[in-house]
Amino acid sequence: MIRTLQISVVGLLLFPFAATALTADELRVQINDLLAKIQALQGQIGATPGGVVTTPSGGTVAPAGTCPRVSRVLKMGDSGADVTRLQQFLALDPSVYPEAQVSGYYGGLTEAAVKRFQCKNKIVCDGDAASTGYGVTGPRTAAILALQCPDGAGSGSGTTGQVSGFIKVTPTAGVSPLNVSVDATVNTARSCAAQIYQIDFGDGTAPASVNVPANRCSELNQVFPHVYQRGGTYQVLLRAGTHQVSATVNVTQGSGTPTPSSDTLNASPTTGAVPLVVTFSGTVNASGQCNAGPYRIDFGDGQSASIALSGCTASAFQVPHTYSTSGTYVARLYRGSPAVNVASVTVGVGNGASTTGGAFAVEGGVNSNPFTVRARFDIASSCSRYELNWGDGSSPVTQAEGSCSSGVVSREFTRTYQNAGSYTITLKRGASLNFIDTAAVTIVQ
């Protein structure tokens, strides 16, 4: 006979909380205190044969292996592996996260899912991020997540390979060379088993270690200084075994070191008859970062290829591709996750196919906003006719044919999409709008 252990956590967790009124150390103390209480409750469950956790909303715990292990406050605009794990966990419940998009970026859909989770679990159901923490994954929400996860950071089982700790990086942004301090607190579950934690700084340098000896049943704190020599976005990882928690450091390239080069994409040939074999070449990770990827080429015909990196150095590449259908294609080089278009080239395929319409390129992630896209193109003169359709039902950008002297000019427009999804951007040029180019973009939450 299976017995159910009902745990009342409403009074424990629903204390007054204002995200902006607490320091990072105070938040950490609250999280540790909550996880310690959860550890005691889970100990009771472990002593009960067939025990099942019942949450305040009446649901049971998530299956083992699905725990998000949130160790910092997550909110709109954050990104990282912990956001990915949070999205994966929320997606287990269609009533909480019906879109189930796992992108690693804490956007509007993720915030809405967190709000539903908070309401469902009676954490908070009104206000906003600043006043009540509504939509923010703070200490109370992290504690409920841990309670619903038998393998989460709140477990006190001492299982080898499990992270039970936090890191605080100061500062998290600046100009290279940037000196940071990584404050690591490990064994917050107060396990008595021996464990080795690693601090990976994310820039290819040797990781640091924190050794917790056997029978030390208390927390251990160490501070590690580190210097980031180059610009880039780095993930600082605290890990043990296959589990980890992370923090992000954004470093702007300083004037004391060379300005990072740009990634490039070339094609040869750019025109020809079907079937046309095109060799794409160029340079990726031109700035020599240690976590620049992943990179991929979208050939514009529904196919793509990944590009391998060579550690923390710039890498040259050559990728052949065969176009088997006539048309004008825009091949794009993408970097990172969410993907950002960093270079593009146009290829004309077919009987007499050419790029007479002029250059056309689309770039995503403009101004670090994954919803904003920029389109650039050339026209034969400042008064040439064109029509740019964003593919989302909005009014196209148009210009009528006029009379003026010839001379190629460039046009540039941006569009911020309201929703994630796939869109086809169509550009028509010429007096009869007979030059047609298309570009497919995918907006990821």
Sequence and secondary structure as in RCSB ss.txt:
>XXXX:A:sequence
MIRTLQISVVGLLLFPFAATALTADELRVQINDLLAKIQALQGQIGATPGGVVTTPSGGTVAPAGTCPRVSRVLK
MGDSGADVTRLQQFLALDPSVYPEAQVSGYYGGLTEAAVKRFQCKNKIVCDGDAASTGYGVTGPRTAAILALQCP
DGAGSGSGTTGQVSGFIKVTPTAGVSPLNVSVDATVNTARSCAAQIYQIDFGDGTAPASVNVPANRCSELNQVFP
HVYQRGGTYQVLLRAGTHQVSATVNVTQGSGTPTPSSDTLNASPTTGAVPLVVTFSGTVNASGQCNAGPYRIDFG
DGQSASIALSGCTASAFQVPHTYSTSGTYVARLYRGSPAVNVASVTVGVGNGASTTGGAFAVEGGVNSNPFTVRA
RFDIASSCSRYELNWGDGSSPVTQAEGSCSSGVVSREFTRTYQNAGSYTITLKRGASLNFIDTAAVTIVQ
>XXXX:A:secstr
    EE   HHHH     GGGS HHHHHHHHHHHHHHHHHHHHHHHTSTT  EE TTS B   TT      S B 
TT BSHHHHHHHHHHTT TTT TT    SB  HHHHHHHHHHHHHTTS  SS TTTT TT B HHHHHHHHHT T
TSTT  S  TT    EEEEE SEEESSEEEEEEEEE TT   S EEEEEE SSSS  EEEEE TT  S EEEEEE
EEE S EEEEEEEEETTEEEEEEEEEE  TTS      EEEEE SEESSSEEEEEEEEESTT  SS   EEEE S
SS EEEE  BTTB EEEEEEEEE S EEEEEEEEETTTTEEEEEEEEEESTT   TT  EEEEESGGG TTEEEE
EEEESSTT  EEEE SSSS  EEE         EEEEEEEE SS EEEEEEEEESTT  EEEEEEEEE  
